[in-house]
Amino acid sequence: MGFEHQINFRWTDKNLEEMLELLKNHKHFYNTVQSADKRIFEFKKGENVMPDFSIIIEKDGLYIINNLHSRPKDDIEFILEYLAKNKLDYHIIEL
């Protein structure tokens, strides 16, 4: 069982483009799954079968599933830094 949370904020086209690059260039990036309405970025730190964490692009922010440990925010510090650097207002909802 994993830990899930959302980071809600208002996208611009520029923010979305930058976020896609940020996710693809992350050191633990493993795979992208694309369906008709979702883009899922999977990340692995080791040889696990399941991704350690996944980030889903949503219309109002990001949905994060962390399968690895009980400190899920540790894996998304790079996203929080991006949001702060770009002065984007956001809030995190733990599910």
N, C-alpha and C positions, 0 to 999 in steps of 0.2 A: 504494500500500500504506500502511496506517495503523498506528497504535500502539494497542494494546489493553491495558487493565488493569481490575482489579476493586477496588472498595473494599468490603470485607466488614465488616459490623457488624450488631447486633441492632436491628431496627425495633420501635417501638411504634406504635400507631395515631396518636398525636400526632406522632411524628417523620415518619411517612409523609405525613400531611396537610401538615405544614410543608415537607417536601422538595418535594412537588408544587407548592406555591405558590412556593417559591424557584426552582424550575426554570422555571415559567411566567412569572415576573417578571424573569428574567435579561435583560439588555440585548441579548443576541445570540440570544434565543429565536426560532425560526423556525416550528416545526411540531411537532405531536404525532401519532404513529402508534399506533393501538391495535389489537391483535389479541385473540384470545380469552384469551391468557395473558401478553401483554406490553404494556408502555407504553414507547414510545420517544420521547424528547424530542430534537429536532434543533436545532442551533445554527449560524447563519451569521454571519460577520463582513463578508462582501462579497456579490458577485453570483455566487459559484461555483454550479455546478450541484449538486454534492454538498454535503451539510452539512460544515462544518468539523469539528464533533465531534457525537457522539450519545451520549446517556445512556439506558441501559435500566434500568428499575426491576426488581429481582430480589427474591426472597424473603429473601435474606440480604445485601442491599446494592445496590450499583450496578455496572453493567458499562459501561465507557466505551470508545468508539472514536473516536480522533482521526485525522482525515484530513489535517490541515493542516501540522503541523511536528513536529520531533523532541523538543519539550519539552511533552509532553501534559499534564503536571501544571499548567502555567501556566493552562490553561483551566478547571481545576476547583478553583482556590484557594478560590472561594466555598463550595464543598461542604466542603472541609477546615476552613475557618473555622467553618461551621455545626456540624460534628461536634465540634470543640474547644470551642466556646462552650457546647454542650449536654453536654459531658463524656461523649461516647459513645466507647467503645473501638472502634478500627477497625484494620484492617491492609490494606495495598495490595499486590496481586499484579500484577506486570507479566507479560503474556503474550507 
